[in-house]
Amino acid sequence: MTTFRDYFNEKMKNDPEFRAVVEYNEPDYQIMRAIAGARAKTGMTQKELSEKSGVIQAEISKMENGNANPSLKTLKKLAAGMNMKLVISFEPIQNDQTNDDYGEMAIPLHISEHDLALA
């Protein structure tokens, strides 16, 4: 039986249009993972983060599920609510992707606590 990860990796290797769409949307996925991962690391619930950041809990849920695109202002509020700093980076595009596991792409937006980046 083929797993979703196997199917996904195969599509990434063999379907240029599929890969282009995934790579184009990767920054959105990075934001989702960064918010959810940073919140999980703090041990906060969405409600607690809402109270500390001033961002409505339903909006936090939408951002973590990919149903909303947070503004830079909102990302700053979330970072402050988690006692973290917001770090955004631009990195060169790697044309010769050698990693067969495309679960972690190379266009990160990190929310980090001090020098620890959560990808």
N, C-alpha and C positions, 0 to 999 in steps of 0.2 A: 504494500500500500504506500502510495506517495504522500508525504506530508505537505502541508501548505508551504513550509519553508523550501522544500525541494522544488515544488512547482514554481514558486516565486523566483528562486535562483535560476531555474531553467528559462523562465520567461525573460529575465534580465539579460541572460546570455544570448538568447536567440531571437528576441523580438525588439528591434531598435525603437519602434514607436512606443511600446510599453515602457522600455527603459527610459526614454526621453520624458515621458509623463511622470514616472516615479522620481526621476532626478529633478525635474522642474518643481515638483511638490515637496521635495525633501526638506527644505527650510520650514515649511509648515509642520511637518512631522517632528522636526527637531524642537520646535517651540512647544508642541504638545508634550513631548517626552520630558523636556526641561522643566516645565511647570509641574507636571505630575511627579516627576522624580524628586525635585527639590522639596515639594510639599511632603512627600512620603518620607524623605530624609529627616525633616523636622518633626515628624510624627503628628502633624496637624491634620485635622479634618478640613474639608472645604469650608465648613461653617466657621471654624476657628480662623482660617486664613481670611475669610470674608470680613470677620470682625476686626482683625488686626490690620488689614490692608484697605478697607473701605470699598472693596470690589464685591459686587453682589454675588452670592454663592452660586446662583444659577449661571452667571457668566463664567465663573471659574470652571464649573462643570462643562459648559459648552466649549471653553478653550481646551480643556484636557481631552475632550472627545473629538476635537477638530471641527466643531460646528461654529466657531467664532474665531476671528482674527484679531488678537489683542493689539492695541496701539502701544507705542513706546511708553507713553504715560502710564498705561495700565500695567505693563511689564515692570516698570519702576515701582509702582505701588505694591505689586505682588512681591517683588524682591525685598522691599522695605518691610513688608508684613512678615516675611520669613527671616528677617535680620540677615539678609544676604545682599550682595551687590550684583547688579546686572552687568554682564560682560558680553559684548557682541563682537564677533570677529569675522573677517573676510579671509578666505583661504584660497589658494590657487586651485583651479579645476585640474583633476588628475585624469588625463585622457586614456591612460593605459591601466585601467582598474585591474589589479591582479587578485584581489580578494574575491573569492567565490561566494562569500556570505555577505549579501547586500543589506543585512539588518541594520548596520551602522554606516550611513553615508558620510561624505566628507564636506558637508556644508553646515557647520555647526552654529548654533546660537546657544551659548552657555549661560546659565545662571549659576553663579558659584559663590561659595562661602570662602572668603579670602582667596587663596590661590588654588583651591580645589574646584575644578570645572566638572559639572555634571553634564554629560553628553546624552 
